[in-house]
Amino acid sequence: MRGLSGKRVILTGGASGIGRQVALRFAEEGADVAIFDLDRSDADETVQMIEAVGGRGTSYQVDITDRAQIDNAVASVEKNGPVDILVNNAGWDRMETFLDSDVNFWKKVIDINLYGPLHMHHAVLPGMVKNGGGRIINISSDAGRVGSSGEAVYSACKGGIISFSKTVARELARDGIQVNVVCPGPTDTPLFDAVAVGEKGAKIAEGLKRAIPMRRLADPSDFPGIVCFLASDDAGFITGQTISVSGGLTMHG
C-alpha cells in the first residue's frame, strides 16, 4: 500500500489477536510501530515478531484507563518524531446480561472501551494537528451497530466510539486528520475465548458461526488489510466511515 513506509504508528492492544496481526502488517509495510498494551510480556513478543521480519517496533506498558501513563508513553514516542497514525484497538468485555451486571462492571467496561480511546485521541491529536495531518482508525464492533445479547454496556461503548469518530472526523477534516472505524464481527481471539466461556458461551459461539453467511468466525488475519488501507495514501479521501468485517453477519449500505 502506498505511503506507509517510514510512518510512525501507535497501536493499542497489540500484544495479541487483531492488534498483533495489524502491528505485523504495518511493520511489513515499512512503518515504525509503537505498541501500547497492559501486557508487556506479550507486547514484547509482538515486537520480537516484528523484528524477525526486519521491521521496527517498540513496546510500552500502558494502561489506557490511566491518562498519565498514556501521556508519558506518547511523549516518549514523539521524541523520535511526530505520530502519523493511531489505531485504537485495545478492548475488554465479559458476557453478562445487563440485569445481572453491576456498577463496578459497567465502570470497567466503560473505562477501557470508551474512556481509553477518548484519552488516546486527546493525547495524540494535538501533535497530529501541529504536524499538518494524521490518520486514526478506531476498532469498534458490530455490537455497536446492531447490539449484542449479553454485551449491553460494551455495545453502548462501541456505538459511542462510532459516533465520536464521525464527529472528530468532521471537526478536524480541515486539519488533515482522517478518522475511520472498523467494526469486527465475532472473531476468534483471546478476548472472545474469555467472553464465550462455559456451556452457554459455547452455544453462543456455535450459533454465531451458523448465523454468519460465510459460516465461520473472523480470524485476526482478516483485519490488517482494511486497517492499513485506511491508514495509507490509497484512502486519502475517506473519512468518517464505518466498515464492518463480519463475513456478512451485518450488512450496511
N, C-alpha and C positions, 0 to 999 in steps of 0.2 A: 504494500500500500504506500501511496506517496506521502512524504512529509513527516514520517515518524522517526527517521534516523536522527539521533542526536537530541531528541526531545527529552525533557525531564518529566517523569510521571510520579505522582503519589497515588498509591493504591491501598485502600484499607481492606483488611481481611484477606491478605494474600498468603496466609500460612497453609491453606488447604482449599479443596473444592474449586468453585468457579474462580475465585481470586487467584489461586496458584496458576491455573491454566491461562488466565488473562495476563498475569505477570510474565509468564514464559513467552507468550506470543509478542508482547511489547518488546521484550528483550531480543527476540528473533528479528523484529523489525528495526532493531538498532537503537531503541530507546534506552534511557537510563532509568531504572525502576527503583523507587523507594517504597518499601513495604511497611505499612503501619499495622501492627497486629498485637493483641494481648499475649498471644502465644509466641514468645521469642524463639523458642527452640524450633518449631515448625517453620516459622518465618525464615530463620537461618537456613533451614533445609531448602526452602524455595530459592534463596539466594545462591546456594551451592549448585542447584539445578540450573539456574540462570548462567552461572559462571562456567559450568561444564559445557555449555553450548557456545561459549565465547561472548556471552552478554555481560552487562553491567547491572549490578543490583546491590541494594543496601537494606538492612532490616532495622526497624526501630520498634522497641516495645512501647506500645501506645494503647492506653485505654481511651477509646473515643468518647466516653462519657466524662472525661476529665479534661477541661479546656486548657489547663496549664500544661499538661503533657502534650496536647496537640500543638500548642503554640511553640513549645520548646523544640519539638521534632520538626515542625515546618521551618522554623528559623534555622535549624541545622541543615536541612535540605537546601534552603535558599542561599546558604553560604557558598554553594557551588554554582549558583545561577538561578534564574527565575524558574518557577514551576509552570510548565506548559499545559499539563494535563492532570486532572484529578478524577479518579474513579472511586466512588463511594460504594463499596461492596460489602463491608462488614455488616453482619446482622445476627439476630438471635431470636428464638421463639421456643415455646413448648406448647404442644397441642392440648388445649383445655377449653371447655365451654365457658362462655362469658359468666354464667351464673355460678360456676364452680371456681372462678378466679377471684383474686382479692387485690386490694390496692397496691400491695408490695409487688405483686407480679406485674400489674399494669405499669408501675413506675420503671421496673427493669426493662420491660419491652420498649417503652417509650424513650427511655434514656438512650438505649442502644440504637434503635431503628429510626428515631425521629430526631432527637436532640443531637445524637452523634453526627449525622450528616450536616445538620444545621451548623454545628460548631466547625466542621471541616470547611464548609463553604466560607464561613465568616473569617476563618484564619487564612485561607488561600486566595480568595478573590481579590483583596486589595493589591497583592503582588501581581496578579494577572492583569488587573486594570492598569496598573502602573507600567507594565510591560507591553501594553497595547493589545492584549488578547489572550485567549486560552480556551481550552475545551474541558467540559465537565460531563461525565457520564455517570448517572446515578442508577445503581441496580436496585430496582423496586421489586415488585412481584405482581403476578396476575391476581393474587389475593387482594391487592389494592385496586384492581379494576373491577372485579366481579364478586369479591368476597370469598371467604373460605371457612367452612364449618370448623369450629374448634380453634379459630385464629382471629377472633374479633378485634382485639387490640392491635395485633400485628397488622391486620388488614387496614385498620384505621391509620396506622403509621405509614404504611406503604402507599395508601391513597393520598395521604398528606404530602409525601415526597413527590408524587406525580404533579400535584397542583403547585407545590412550591417550585419545582423545577420549571414549569411553564412560566411562572411569574418572574423568576430570576432571569430566564431567557429573554423575556420582554424588557425587563429593566436594564439589562446590560448588553443588549444586542449592539448598540452603537459604540460600546467599548470593545467590541471584537470578541465578546465572550459568547460561546455557544454551549447550551445546556440541553442534553437529551437524556432520555430514560430508557433502560432496557428492563423488561419485565419477564423474568423466568417463570415458566410453569413449574410443576413438580419436577424436582431434579435430584438425581442420585448423588447426594453429598453427605458429609458427616452430620450437617445440621438436620437434613431430612431424616437420617437414621435416628437421631436423637429425638426428633419430634414424633415420628411414627413408631412409637415403642409399644410393645405388648401385642396381644392378640387383636385388640381394637385397631392399633396402628397398622398392623399387617393387613387387615381387611381394607383399611382406607387406602393403603398403597396399591393393593391389587385392584380396587375399584377405580383408582385414578388411571392405572395403566389401561384398563378396559375403556375408560372414557376418552382417552387421548386418541384421536384418529390415526396417528402413526404408531399406536399400540406399544409405546414404551415411555419410561421416564426420560427426561432430558439427561444428558451426560455433561459434566463440566466443560468438556471439549467443544460443546455446541455453542459456546458463548464468546470466545475470544475474537472470532471473525467480526461479529457485529460491533463489539465494543471498540476494537481497534479501527474499524472502518469509520465509526462516528468521531474518533479522535484524529483521523487522517485528513489530508488535503482533499481526498475524494469526497468528503462530506462537508465541503466548505460553505454550502448554502442550506444546511439543515440545522434547525434549532427548534426547541420547544416540542419535540416529538416523543411519542411513547411507542415503543416497539415490543411486542410480545414474542418470546421464543418459547413456544409451548407445544410444538407438534400438532397444532391445530385445535388444542383444547379450548382456547379462546380465539376468536376471530373478530377483529375490529377493522373498520374502514369508513 
